[in-house]
């Protein structure tokens, strides 16, 4: 199973297809898919900027891996409840820095 970046989830949340995002960004749907699969980390600055603008999220966030939810241990539950949850993390997940 591939490890996707947050870009895929955010694109889908915004109701965008690979093709529509690619057309707006001046690239191909294969390039967008490769960003989503984590196969492209750098790429062309113009495409990175266009993706960032189209989705309204910094590229550094978009390219973060989408981790699967890990079960919370009993001794962590109080700590997790008091920490802010990053807007693109899974509910209950911990993010060290934004």
MOPAC internal coordinates of N, CA, C and O (Angstrom, degrees):
PM7 1SCF
backbone

  N    0.0000 0     0.00 0     0.00 0    0    0    0
  C    1.4479 1     0.00 0     0.00 0    1    0    0
  C    1.5323 1   109.07 1     0.00 0    2    1    0
  O    1.2310 1   119.67 1   -52.75 1    3    2    1
  N    1.3399 1   118.24 1   127.25 1    3    2    1
  C    1.4644 1   119.87 1  -176.98 1    5    3    2
  C    1.5297 1   111.68 1   -68.50 1    6    5    3
  O    1.2310 1   121.29 1   -25.86 1    7    6    5
  N    1.3184 1   115.14 1   154.14 1    7    6    5
  C    1.4500 1   120.86 1   174.43 1    9    7    6
  C    1.5217 1   107.00 1   -96.65 1   10    9    7
  O    1.2310 1   120.76 1   -67.31 1   11   10    9
  N    1.3055 1   116.15 1   112.69 1   11   10    9
  C    1.4565 1   120.74 1  -178.16 1   13   11   10
  C    1.5188 1   110.74 1   -89.60 1   14   13   11
  O    1.2310 1   121.39 1   -21.86 1   15   14   13
  N    1.3255 1   114.95 1   158.14 1   15   14   13
  C    1.4539 1   120.69 1   172.86 1   17   15   14
  C    1.5272 1   108.22 1   -89.20 1   18   17   15
  O    1.2310 1   120.94 1   -10.88 1   19   18   17
  N    1.3154 1   115.81 1   169.12 1   19   18   17
  C    1.4662 1   120.35 1   177.49 1   21   19   18
  C    1.5217 1   111.60 1   -63.03 1   22   21   19
  O    1.2310 1   120.50 1   157.90 1   23   22   21
  N    1.3183 1   116.65 1   -22.10 1   23   22   21
  C    1.4593 1   120.89 1  -178.98 1   25   23   22
  C    1.5259 1   112.17 1   -55.04 1   26   25   23
  O    1.2310 1   120.32 1   139.72 1   27   26   25
  N    1.3006 1   116.99 1   -40.28 1   27   26   25
  C    1.4748 1   120.83 1  -179.25 1   29   27   26
  C    1.5189 1   111.02 1   -62.53 1   30   29   27
  O    1.2310 1   120.65 1   131.33 1   31   30   29
  N    1.3372 1   116.35 1   -48.67 1   31   30   29
  C    1.4643 1   119.91 1  -178.89 1   33   31   30
  C    1.5237 1   110.99 1   -64.09 1   34   33   31
  O    1.2310 1   120.69 1   136.99 1   35   34   33
  N    1.3315 1   116.28 1   -43.01 1   35   34   33
  C    1.4630 1   120.30 1  -178.89 1   37   35   34
  C    1.5281 1   110.53 1   -65.25 1   38   37   35
  O    1.2310 1   120.38 1   138.30 1   39   38   37
  N    1.3360 1   116.89 1   -41.70 1   39   38   37
  C    1.4662 1   119.98 1   177.12 1   41   39   38
  C    1.5183 1   111.11 1   -58.81 1   42   41   39
  O    1.2310 1   120.76 1   134.31 1   43   42   41
  N    1.3272 1   116.15 1   -45.69 1   43   42   41
  C    1.4557 1   120.35 1  -179.75 1   45   43   42
  C    1.5292 1   112.03 1   -66.96 1   46   45   43
  O    1.2310 1   120.27 1   140.85 1   47   46   45
  N    1.3395 1   117.09 1   -39.15 1   47   46   45
  C    1.4708 1   120.75 1   177.04 1   49   47   46
  C    1.5199 1   111.20 1   -59.57 1   50   49   47
  O    1.2310 1   120.38 1   148.17 1   51   50   49
  N    1.3103 1   116.88 1   -31.83 1   51   50   49
  C    1.4580 1   121.64 1  -179.35 1   53   51   50
  C    1.5316 1   112.21 1   -88.74 1   54   53   51
  O    1.2310 1   120.72 1  -176.15 1   55   54   53
  N    1.3310 1   116.23 1     3.85 1   55   54   53
  C    1.4605 1   121.09 1   175.92 1   57   55   54
  C    1.5193 1   113.91 1    72.71 1   58   57   55
  O    1.2310 1   120.38 1  -154.44 1   59   58   57
  N    1.3235 1   116.89 1    25.56 1   59   58   57
  C    1.4580 1   121.46 1  -177.58 1   61   59   58
  C    1.5226 1   110.20 1   -98.23 1   62   61   59
  O    1.2310 1   120.84 1   -35.98 1   63   62   61
  N    1.3190 1   116.00 1   144.02 1   63   62   61
  C    1.4617 1   121.16 1   173.02 1   65   63   62
  C    1.5286 1   108.29 1   -95.10 1   66   65   63
  O    1.2310 1   120.97 1   -15.54 1   67   66   65
  N    1.3271 1   115.76 1   164.46 1   67   66   65
  C    1.4589 1   120.26 1   174.48 1   69   67   66
  C    1.5288 1   110.11 1   -56.86 1   70   69   67
  O    1.2310 1   121.02 1   136.44 1   71   70   69
  N    1.3328 1   115.66 1   -43.56 1   71   70   69
  C    1.4557 1   120.81 1  -176.30 1   73   71   70
  C    1.5300 1   111.93 1   -65.98 1   74   73   71
  O    1.2310 1   120.11 1   136.84 1   75   74   73
  N    1.3395 1   117.39 1   -43.16 1   75   74   73
  C    1.4657 1   118.91 1  -177.76 1   77   75   74
  C    1.5266 1   111.66 1   -68.86 1   78   77   75
  O    1.2310 1   120.49 1   140.76 1   79   78   77
  N    1.3311 1   116.67 1   -39.24 1   79   78   77
  C    1.4601 1   119.83 1   177.93 1   81   79   78
  C    1.5290 1   110.43 1   -66.92 1   82   81   79
  O    1.2310 1   120.56 1   137.81 1   83   82   81
  N    1.3212 1   116.54 1   -42.19 1   83   82   81
  C    1.4692 1   120.80 1   179.17 1   85   83   82
  C    1.5231 1   110.87 1   -61.15 1   86   85   83
  O    1.2310 1   120.24 1   135.75 1   87   86   85
  N    1.3261 1   117.14 1   -44.25 1   87   86   85
  C    1.4653 1   120.63 1  -179.27 1   89   87   86
  C    1.5300 1   110.56 1   -62.15 1   90   89   87
  O    1.2310 1   120.24 1   136.98 1   91   90   89
  N    1.3215 1   117.16 1   -43.02 1   91   90   89
  C    1.4611 1   120.77 1   179.67 1   93   91   90
  C    1.5307 1   111.67 1   -65.68 1   94   93   91
  O    1.2310 1   120.69 1   147.43 1   95   94   93
  N    1.3295 1   116.29 1   -32.57 1   95   94   93
  C    1.4692 1   121.15 1  -176.38 1   97   95   94
  C    1.5237 1   113.12 1   -91.47 1   98   97   95
  O    1.2310 1   120.28 1   177.24 1   99   98   97
  N    1.3218 1   117.08 1    -2.76 1   99   98   97
  C    1.4597 1   119.96 1   178.25 1  101   99   98
  C    1.5144 1   113.81 1    71.80 1  102  101   99
  O    1.2310 1   120.75 1  -143.38 1  103  102  101
  N    1.3248 1   116.18 1    36.62 1  103  102  101
  C    1.4616 1   120.59 1   179.61 1  105  103  102
  C    1.5177 1   108.96 1  -141.58 1  106  105  103
  O    1.2310 1   119.98 1    10.41 1  107  106  105
  N    1.3177 1   117.64 1  -169.59 1  107  106  105
  C    1.4651 1   121.51 1  -178.84 1  109  107  106
  C    1.5269 1   110.46 1  -100.23 1  110  109  107
  O    1.2310 1   121.54 1   -18.62 1  111  110  109
  N    1.3289 1   114.65 1   161.38 1  111  110  109
  C    1.4721 1   118.20 1   177.52 1  113  111  110
  C    1.5314 1   110.04 1   -66.32 1  114  113  111
  O    1.2310 1   119.95 1   151.43 1  115  114  113
  N    1.3385 1   117.69 1   -28.57 1  115  114  113
  C    1.4654 1   120.67 1   178.00 1  117  115  114
  C    1.5314 1   110.83 1   -65.10 1  118  117  115
  O    1.2310 1   120.37 1   142.22 1  119  118  117
  N    1.3206 1   116.91 1   -37.78 1  119  118  117
  C    1.4634 1   120.26 1   177.89 1  121  119  118
  C    1.5205 1   110.38 1   -65.28 1  122  121  119
  O    1.2310 1   120.22 1   135.93 1  123  122  121
  N    1.3274 1   117.18 1   -44.07 1  123  122  121
  C    1.4656 1   120.67 1   178.19 1  125  123  122
  C    1.5260 1   109.54 1   -61.17 1  126  125  123
  O    1.2310 1   120.38 1   135.15 1  127  126  125
  N    1.3290 1   116.88 1   -44.85 1  127  126  125
  C    1.4643 1   120.91 1   178.49 1  129  127  126
  C    1.5271 1   110.99 1   -59.35 1  130  129  127
  O    1.2310 1   120.34 1   139.32 1  131  130  129
  N    1.3292 1   116.96 1   -40.68 1  131  130  129
  C    1.4609 1   120.36 1   179.48 1  133  131  130
  C    1.5265 1   111.97 1   -65.84 1  134  133  131
  O    1.2310 1   119.91 1   142.97 1  135  134  133
  N    1.3205 1   117.78 1   -37.03 1  135  134  133
  C    1.4670 1   120.01 1   172.77 1  137  135  134
  C    1.5293 1   109.45 1   -61.90 1  138  137  135
  O    1.2310 1   120.49 1   134.05 1  139  138  137
  N    1.3253 1   116.67 1   -45.95 1  139  138  137
  C    1.4680 1   121.31 1  -177.83 1  141  139  138
  C    1.5184 1   112.57 1   -63.34 1  142  141  139
  O    1.2310 1   120.12 1   147.18 1  143  142  141
  N    1.3162 1   117.38 1   -32.82 1  143  142  141
  C    1.4680 1   121.42 1   179.60 1  145  143  142
  C    1.5220 1   112.48 1   -85.36 1  146  145  143
  O    1.2310 1   120.44 1   178.39 1  147  146  145
  N    1.3317 1   116.76 1    -1.61 1  147  146  145
  C    1.4534 1   120.34 1   179.55 1  149  147  146
  C    1.5159 1   113.84 1    79.67 1  150  149  147
  O    1.2310 1   120.22 1  -166.55 1  151  150  149
  N    1.3352 1   117.19 1    13.45 1  151  150  149
  C    1.4615 1   120.71 1  -179.54 1  153  151  150
  C    1.5278 1   111.88 1   -80.62 1  154  153  151
  O    1.2310 1   120.33 1   158.24 1  155  154  153
  N    1.3321 1   116.98 1   -21.76 1  155  154  153
  C    1.4604 1   122.26 1   175.84 1  157  155  154
  C    1.5187 1   107.49 1  -117.24 1  158  157  155
  O    1.2310 1   120.51 1   -58.35 1  159  158  157
  N    1.3182 1   116.63 1   121.65 1  159  158  157
  C    1.4692 1   121.09 1   178.86 1  161  159  158
  C    1.5269 1   110.76 1  -106.66 1  162  161  159
  O    1.2310 1   120.07 1   151.04 1  163  162  161
  N    1.3129 1   117.48 1   -28.96 1  163  162  161
  C    1.4609 1   121.05 1  -177.96 1  165  163  162
  C    1.5305 1   109.70 1  -109.51 1  166  165  163
  O    1.2310 1   120.04 1   103.03 1  167  166  165
  N    1.2857 1   117.54 1   -76.97 1  167  166  165
  C    1.4599 1   120.84 1   179.16 1  169  167  166
  C    1.5191 1   113.00 1    71.26 1  170  169  167
  O    1.2310 1   121.03 1     4.85 1  171  170  169
  N    1.3283 1   115.63 1  -175.15 1  171  170  169
  C    1.4643 1   121.28 1  -179.14 1  173  171  170
  C    1.5232 1   110.34 1   -73.57 1  174  173  171
  O    1.2310 1   119.98 1   -47.38 1  175  174  173
  N    1.3210 1   117.65 1   132.62 1  175  174  173
  C    1.4620 1   120.59 1   179.23 1  177  175  174
  C    1.5242 1   113.39 1   -55.95 1  178  177  175
  O    1.2310 1   120.10 1   143.54 1  179  178  177
  N    1.3344 1   117.42 1   -36.46 1  179  178  177
  C    1.4678 1   119.63 1  -178.92 1  181  179  178
  C    1.5284 1   111.30 1   -66.53 1  182  181  179
  O    1.2310 1   120.24 1   142.56 1  183  182  181
  N    1.3302 1   117.14 1   -37.44 1  183  182  181
  C    1.4732 1   120.66 1   178.62 1  185  183  182
  C    1.5228 1   109.81 1   -71.12 1  186  185  183
  O    1.2310 1   120.38 1   137.19 1  187  186  185
  N    1.3311 1   116.88 1   -42.81 1  187  186  185
  C    1.4659 1   120.56 1   177.83 1  189  187  186
  C    1.5291 1   110.83 1   -58.08 1  190  189  187
  O    1.2310 1   120.49 1   135.30 1  191  190  189
  N    1.3288 1   116.67 1   -44.70 1  191  190  189
  C    1.4646 1   121.07 1  -179.98 1  193  191  190
  C    1.5287 1   110.91 1   -65.16 1  194  193  191
  O    1.2310 1   120.30 1   140.67 1  195  194  193
  N    1.3286 1   117.03 1   -39.33 1  195  194  193
  C    1.4622 1   121.01 1   179.82 1  197  195  194
  C    1.5298 1   111.45 1   -66.70 1  198  197  195
  O    1.2310 1   120.19 1   140.38 1  199  198  197
  N    1.3221 1   117.25 1   -39.62 1  199  198  197
  C    1.4682 1   121.09 1   177.94 1  201  199  198
  C    1.5266 1   109.62 1   -64.55 1  202  201  199
  O    1.2310 1   120.89 1   134.18 1  203  202  201
  N    1.3100 1   115.90 1   -45.82 1  203  202  201
  C    1.4610 1   122.08 1   178.65 1  205  203  202
  C    1.5319 1   110.71 1   -57.03 1  206  205  203
  O    1.2310 1   120.49 1   133.80 1  207  206  205
  N    1.3313 1   116.67 1   -46.20 1  207  206  205
  C    1.4633 1   121.80 1  -179.60 1  209  207  206
  C    1.5319 1   111.02 1   -66.20 1  210  209  207
  O    1.2310 1   120.43 1   135.24 1  211  210  209
  N    1.3263 1   116.79 1   -44.76 1  211  210  209
  C    1.4655 1   121.32 1  -176.56 1  213  211  210
  C    1.5291 1   112.47 1   -64.42 1  214  213  211
  O    1.2310 1   120.34 1   142.32 1  215  214  213
  N    1.3291 1   116.96 1   -37.68 1  215  214  213
  C    1.4670 1   120.41 1  -177.55 1  217  215  214
  C    1.5219 1   112.66 1   -96.43 1  218  217  215
  O    1.2310 1   120.14 1   166.30 1  219  218  217
  N    1.3340 1   117.34 1   -13.70 1  219  218  217
  C    1.4599 1   120.64 1   176.72 1  221  219  218
  C    1.5151 1   114.33 1    71.91 1  222  221  219
  O    1.2310 1   120.70 1  -152.76 1  223  222  221
  N    1.3271 1   116.27 1    27.24 1  223  222  221
  C    1.4677 1   121.73 1  -178.03 1  225  223  222
  C    1.5257 1   107.46 1  -136.65 1  226  225  223
  O    1.2310 1   119.57 1   -42.07 1  227  226  225
  N    1.3436 1   118.42 1   137.93 1  227  226  225
  C    1.4657 1   119.79 1   178.06 1  229  227  226
  C    1.5302 1   111.37 1   -56.82 1  230  229  227
  O    1.2310 1   120.95 1   -38.72 1  231  230  229
  N    1.3149 1   115.79 1   141.28 1  231  230  229
  C    1.4619 1   121.56 1  -177.02 1  233  231  230
  C    1.5274 1   111.85 1   -59.14 1  234  233  231
  O    1.2310 1   120.13 1   147.36 1  235  234  233
  N    1.3353 1   117.35 1   -32.64 1  235  234  233
  C    1.4650 1   120.37 1   179.47 1  237  235  234
  C    1.5299 1   110.80 1   -61.39 1  238  237  235
  O    1.2310 1   120.51 1   144.49 1  239  238  237
  N    1.3262 1   116.64 1   -35.51 1  239  238  237
  C    1.4726 1   121.33 1   177.14 1  241  239  238
  C    1.5229 1   109.66 1   -74.09 1  242  241  239
  O    1.2310 1   120.52 1   134.66 1  243  242  241
  N    1.3187 1   116.61 1   -45.34 1  243  242  241
  C    1.4649 1   120.71 1  -178.21 1  245  243  242
  C    1.5227 1   112.41 1   -57.74 1  246  245  243
  O    1.2310 1   120.09 1   145.40 1  247  246  245
  N    1.3309 1   117.43 1   -34.60 1  247  246  245
  C    1.4628 1   120.54 1  -175.45 1  249  247  246
  C    1.5231 1   113.52 1   -89.90 1  250  249  247
  O    1.2310 1   120.12 1  -176.72 1  251  250  249
  N    1.3358 1   117.38 1     3.28 1  251  250  249
  C    1.4659 1   119.93 1   176.19 1  253  251  250
  C    1.5217 1   108.96 1   -70.09 1  254  253  251
  O    1.2310 1   120.00 1   -37.44 1  255  254  253
  N    1.3361 1   117.61 1   142.56 1  255  254  253
  C    1.4713 1   118.81 1   177.51 1  257  255  254
  C    1.5195 1   110.68 1   -66.40 1  258  257  255
  O    1.2310 1   121.20 1   -37.39 1  259  258  257
  N    1.2953 1   115.31 1   142.61 1  259  258  257
  C    1.4608 1   120.67 1   176.81 1  261  259  258
  C    1.5207 1   107.09 1   -88.03 1  262  261  259
  O    1.2310 1   120.90 1   -80.08 1  263  262  261
  N    1.3238 1   115.88 1    99.92 1  263  262  261
  C    1.4625 1   121.37 1  -177.86 1  265  263  262
  C    1.5259 1   109.59 1   -76.30 1  266  265  263
  O    1.2310 1   121.84 1   -33.03 1  267  266  265
  N    1.2975 1   114.08 1   146.97 1  267  266  265
  C    1.4561 1   118.66 1   175.56 1  269  267  266
  C    1.5179 1   108.66 1   -76.84 1  270  269  267
  O    1.2310 1   120.46 1   -30.10 1  271  270  269
  N    1.3059 1   116.73 1   149.90 1  271  270  269
  C    1.4579 1   120.79 1  -179.94 1  273  271  270
  C    1.5113 1   110.23 1   -63.36 1  274  273  271
  O    1.2310 1   121.41 1   -50.75 1  275  274  273
  N    1.2953 1   114.91 1   129.25 1  275  274  273
  C    1.4586 1   120.21 1   176.28 1  277  275  274
  C    1.5204 1   108.22 1  -101.23 1  278  277  275
  O    1.2310 1   119.75 1   -38.47 1  279  278  277
  N    1.3167 1   118.08 1   141.53 1  279  278  277
  C    1.4603 1   119.51 1   178.71 1  281  279  278
  C    1.5234 1   110.05 1   -63.09 1  282  281  279
  O    1.2310 1   120.72 1   -36.87 1  283  282  281
  N    1.3187 1   116.23 1   143.13 1  283  282  281
  C    1.4621 1   121.93 1   179.93 1  285  283  282
  C    1.5174 1   108.58 1   -88.47 1  286  285  283
  O    1.2310 1   121.14 1   -50.31 1  287  286  285
  N    1.3426 1   115.43 1   129.69 1  287  286  285
  C    1.4605 1   119.40 1   176.31 1  289  287  286
  C    1.5112 1   108.79 1   -72.34 1  290  289  287
  O    1.2310 1   120.55 1   -26.93 1  291  290  289
  N    1.3287 1   116.56 1   153.07 1  291  290  289
  C    1.4633 1   121.17 1  -178.61 1  293  291  290
  C    1.5130 1   112.49 1   -54.93 1  294  293  291
  O    1.2310 1   119.85 1   137.38 1  295  294  293
  N    1.3355 1   117.89 1   -42.62 1  295  294  293
  C    1.4529 1   120.98 1  -177.44 1  297  295  294
  C    1.5258 1   112.91 1   -70.93 1  298  297  295
  O    1.2310 1   119.09 1   167.88 1  299  298  297
  N    1.3444 1   119.34 1   -12.12 1  299  298  297
  C    1.4586 1   122.68 1   178.51 1  301  299  298
  C    1.5196 1   112.72 1   -97.42 1  302  301  299
  O    1.2310 1   119.45 1   165.03 1  303  302  301
  N    1.3066 1   118.66 1   -14.97 1  303  302  301
  C    1.4581 1   121.07 1  -170.94 1  305  303  302
  C    1.5234 1   112.83 1   -59.55 1  306  305  303
  O    1.2310 1   118.77 1   140.31 1  307  306  305
  N    1.3130 1   119.95 1   -39.69 1  307  306  305
  C    1.4603 1   121.52 1  -179.98 1  309  307  306
  C    1.5220 1   110.16 1   -69.05 1  310  309  307
  O    1.2310 1   120.11 1   140.19 1  311  310  309
  N    1.3303 1   117.39 1   -39.81 1  311  310  309
  C    1.4576 1   121.25 1  -179.90 1  313  311  310
  C    1.5242 1   110.91 1   -64.99 1  314  313  311
  O    1.2310 1   119.91 1   136.22 1  315  314  313
  N    1.3140 1   117.77 1   -43.78 1  315  314  313
  C    1.4570 1   122.34 1  -179.40 1  317  315  314
  C    1.5188 1   110.37 1   -64.10 1  318  317  315
  O    1.2310 1   120.04 1   140.92 1  319  318  317
  N    1.3212 1   117.52 1   -39.08 1  319  318  317
  C    1.4548 1   120.92 1  -177.34 1  321  319  318
  C    1.5202 1   112.00 1   -65.34 1  322  321  319
  O    1.2310 1   119.59 1   153.03 1  323  322  321
  N    1.3271 1   118.39 1   -26.97 1  323  322  321
  C    1.4521 1   120.45 1  -177.33 1  325  323  322
  C    1.5181 1   113.26 1   -93.66 1  326  325  323
  O    1.2310 1   119.68 1   169.91 1  327  326  325
  N    1.3260 1   118.21 1   -10.09 1  327  326  325
  C    1.4546 1   120.77 1  -179.63 1  329  327  326
  C    1.5203 1   110.04 1   -93.25 1  330  329  327
  O    1.2310 1   120.61 1   -34.14 1  331  330  329
  N    1.3527 1   116.44 1   145.86 1  331  330  329
  C    1.4668 1   118.20 1   176.50 1  333  331  330
  C    1.5182 1   110.21 1   -65.87 1  334  333  331
  O    1.2310 1   121.15 1   -31.83 1  335  334  333
  N    1.3123 1   115.40 1   148.17 1  335  334  333
  C    1.4566 1   120.91 1   178.69 1  337  335  334
  C    1.5153 1   107.66 1  -100.95 1  338  337  335
  O    1.2310 1   120.91 1   -52.20 1  339  338  337
  N    1.3266 1   115.86 1   127.80 1  339  338  337
  C    1.4543 1   120.78 1   178.39 1  341  339  338
  C    1.5253 1   108.31 1   -60.57 1  342  341  339
  O    1.2310 1   119.37 1   -40.90 1  343  342  341
  N    1.3425 1   118.81 1   139.10 1  343  342  341
  C    1.4627 1   120.48 1  -176.09 1  345  343  342
  C    1.5156 1   115.00 1   -61.17 1  346  345  343
  O    1.2310 1   119.66 1   161.08 1  347  346  345
  N    1.3473 1   118.25 1   -18.92 1  347  346  345
  C    1.4520 1   119.75 1   179.91 1  349  347  346
  C    1.5199 1   112.63 1  -113.86 1  350  349  347
  O    1.2310 1   120.41 1  -165.94 1  351  350  349
  N    1.3468 1   116.82 1    14.06 1  351  350  349
  C    1.4545 1   118.93 1   174.76 1  353  351  350
  C    1.5237 1   108.03 1   -93.22 1  354  353  351
  O    1.2310 1   120.96 1   -16.50 1  355  354  353
  N    1.3008 1   115.76 1   163.50 1  355  354  353
  C    1.4541 1   119.00 1   174.84 1  357  355  354
  C    1.5125 1   108.45 1   -69.06 1  358  357  355
  O    1.2310 1   120.39 1   -34.03 1  359  358  357
  N    1.3118 1   116.86 1   145.97 1  359  358  357
  C    1.4582 1   121.46 1  -178.76 1  361  359  358
  C    1.5160 1   109.52 1   -53.62 1  362  361  359
  O    1.2310 1   121.26 1   -48.93 1  363  362  361
  N    1.3267 1   115.20 1   131.07 1  363  362  361
  C    1.4653 1   120.08 1   179.62 1  365  363  362
  C    1.5090 1   113.11 1    86.24 1  366  365  363
  O    1.2310 1   120.03 1   174.71 1  367  366  365
  N    1.3410 1   117.55 1    -5.29 1  367  366  365
  C    1.4553 1   120.08 1  -179.84 1  369  367  366
  C    1.5162 1   110.74 1   -77.97 1  370  369  367
  O    1.2310 1   120.95 1   -23.25 1  371  370  369
  N    1.3225 1   115.78 1   156.75 1  371  370  369
  C    1.4487 1   121.01 1   178.92 1  373  371  370
  C    1.5166 1   109.44 1  -105.21 1  374  373  371
  O    1.2310 1   120.95 1   -44.08 1  375  374  373
  N    1.3175 1   115.79 1   135.92 1  375  374  373
  C    1.4529 1   121.60 1   175.72 1  377  375  374
  C    1.5051 1   107.15 1  -123.15 1  378  377  375
  O    1.2310 1   119.96 1   -56.30 1  379  378  377
  N    1.3429 1   117.67 1   123.70 1  379  378  377
  C    1.4557 1   121.36 1  -177.27 1  381  379  378
  C    1.5096 1   111.61 1   -68.77 1  382  381  379
  O    1.2310 1   119.73 1   135.52 1  383  382  381
  N    1.3180 1   118.12 1   -44.48 1  383  382  381
  C    1.4620 1   120.71 1  -177.66 1  385  383  382
  C    1.5199 1   108.98 1  -144.40 1  386  385  383
  O    1.2310 1   121.27 1   -31.88 1  387  386  385
  N    1.2961 1   115.17 1   148.12 1  387  386  385
  C    1.4722 1   119.80 1   179.18 1  389  387  386
  C    1.4416 1   107.29 1   -94.61 1  390  389  387
  O    1.2310 1   120.10 1   180.00 1  391  390  389

